[in-house]
Amino acid sequence: MFARGPGRRKCRGTLVTRRSELTVSRVVRMVFGTATVSLLVVAFAVDREPRLFAAAAAFGAIWWSWDLLLEHVFEPLGDWIVRTVAGGGVGMSDPTARPSLDELVRLLESHLARGSSRQVDLNAAIRLEEIYRMVKRDPEGAQRVIALVLERYPDAPELQQFRGAGDAEDDGAPLGP
């Protein structure tokens, strides 16, 4: 009946987005936010009553503190407790959290394609050359990567081991990303 897209789900015949779901945190934030704004409006309407400004400031401080504590204390603590109780232990225990080889190659190629900083380009090229040469058994791909970085940074000492290796033969492949 309703299209299901990112952030949407069907709930008992009505369309509910993530922003419209009621949680305890959202209700507390709405109460403190509404109280803060309402007291400010009333304070200005009633001849700038200082006690109402003080109450608005107190609700605003509580609202800010709630957000700060929730984001930096309660949520990380809850995540840690859930991971510990669920058997995940401390730290990254999900084996799928590590990128696959193809994802790593795409990441390194994207660093080279967009022209990151010199050190990022050099590190990406060296790792990509190793992957092409040793894992994928693609010496032409490895030479293309090194030729591209040698063209950008001919004086880089990190590439000393690769100098002269690609000059013997030219496969005619484009050097650009």
Backbone hydrogen bonds, N-H to C=O, Kabsch-Sander energy under -0.5 kcal/mol:
donor,donor_aa,acceptor,acceptor_aa,energy
5,G,3,A,-0.8
8,R,5,G,-2.0
9,R,16,V,-1.6
11,C,14,T,-2.7
14,T,11,C,-1.5
16,V,9,R,-2.0
16,V,14,T,-0.6
18,R,7,G,-1.5
20,S,17,T,-1.1
21,E,17,T,-0.6
21,E,18,R,-0.7
23,T,21,E,-0.6
27,V,23,T,-2.3
28,V,24,V,-2.6
29,R,25,S,-2.5
30,M,26,R,-2.3
31,V,27,V,-2.5
32,F,28,V,-2.6
33,G,29,R,-2.6
34,T,30,M,-2.7
35,A,31,V,-2.6
36,T,32,F,-2.3
37,V,33,G,-2.4
38,S,34,T,-2.8
39,L,35,A,-2.4
40,L,36,T,-1.8
41,V,37,V,-2.3
42,V,38,S,-2.7
43,A,39,L,-2.5
44,F,40,L,-2.0
45,A,41,V,-1.9
46,V,42,V,-2.1
47,D,45,A,-0.7
48,R,43,A,-1.1
49,E,43,A,-1.0
52,L,49,E,-0.5
53,F,49,E,-1.6
54,A,50,P,-2.3
55,A,51,R,-2.1
56,A,52,L,-2.5
57,A,53,F,-2.5
58,A,54,A,-2.2
59,F,55,A,-2.7
60,G,56,A,-2.5
61,A,57,A,-2.4
62,I,58,A,-2.4
63,W,59,F,-2.6
64,W,60,G,-2.5
65,S,61,A,-2.7
66,W,62,I,-2.7
67,D,63,W,-2.0
68,L,64,W,-2.5
69,L,65,S,-3.1
70,L,66,W,-2.6
71,E,67,D,-2.5
72,H,68,L,-2.4
73,V,69,L,-2.1
74,F,69,L,-2.3
75,E,70,L,-2.5
77,L,73,V,-2.2
78,G,74,F,-2.8
79,D,75,E,-2.6
80,W,76,P,-2.3
81,I,77,L,-2.4
82,V,78,G,-2.5
83,R,79,D,-2.5
84,T,80,W,-2.4
85,V,81,I,-2.9
86,A,82,V,-2.6
87,G,84,T,-0.8
88,G,83,R,-2.8
89,G,83,R,-1.1
93,S,91,G,-0.7
97,A,94,D,-1.8
98,R,95,P,-0.8
104,L,100,S,-2.3
105,V,101,L,-2.5
106,R,102,D,-2.4
107,L,103,E,-2.4
108,L,104,L,-2.6
109,E,105,V,-2.7
110,S,106,R,-2.2
111,H,107,L,-1.8
112,L,108,L,-1.8
113,A,109,E,-2.6
114,R,110,S,-2.1
115,G,111,H,-0.7
116,S,111,H,-1.4
121,D,117,S,-2.7
122,L,118,R,-2.5
123,N,119,Q,-2.6
124,A,120,V,-2.7
125,A,121,D,-2.5
126,I,122,L,-2.3
127,R,123,N,-2.4
128,L,124,A,-2.7
129,E,125,A,-2.5
130,E,126,I,-2.0
131,I,127,R,-2.3
132,Y,128,L,-2.8
133,R,129,E,-2.7
134,M,130,E,-2.9
135,V,130,E,-0.7
135,V,131,I,-1.3
136,K,131,I,-2.7
138,D,132,Y,-3.7
142,A,138,D,-1.9
143,Q,139,P,-2.3
144,R,140,E,-2.4
145,V,141,G,-2.1
146,I,142,A,-2.1
147,A,143,Q,-2.7
148,L,144,R,-2.2
149,V,145,V,-2.0
150,L,146,I,-2.8
151,E,147,A,-1.9
152,R,148,L,-1.6
153,Y,149,V,-3.1
156,A,153,Y,-1.4
159,L,156,A,-1.2
160,Q,157,P,-1.5
162,F,159,L,-1.6
163,R,159,L,-0.8
163,R,160,Q,-0.8
165,A,162,F,-1.4
166,G,162,F,-0.7
168,A,164,G,-0.6
171,D,169,E,-0.5
